[in-house]
Amino acid sequence: MKKYTAKTVEDCLKLASEELNSSVEELIYVVDEEKKGLFRKTATISVVEIEDVIEYAENYLKDVCHGLGFDVSLKSFNK
């Protein structure tokens, strides 16, 4: 998970999409903080990357299979 900070959420999304080479619509993100002061405003978002999702899914499946008594090893799709 990567964090981005800029003046607005839209600016954060633009930074993330440029760095991750994806469109804004494809991003999975959470707005962590939006501060609006008298002279300054900032926003921070956390963006979930596909590798994070794959790792979570692999670990979840391993845990479920282990809980059911199966001994499995999963091949990673992103390697």
Secondary structure, 3 states (H helix, E strand, C coil): CEEEEECCHHHHHHHHHHHHCCCHHHCEEEEEEEEECCCCEEEEEEEECHHHHHHHHHHHHHHHHHHCCCCCCCCCCCC
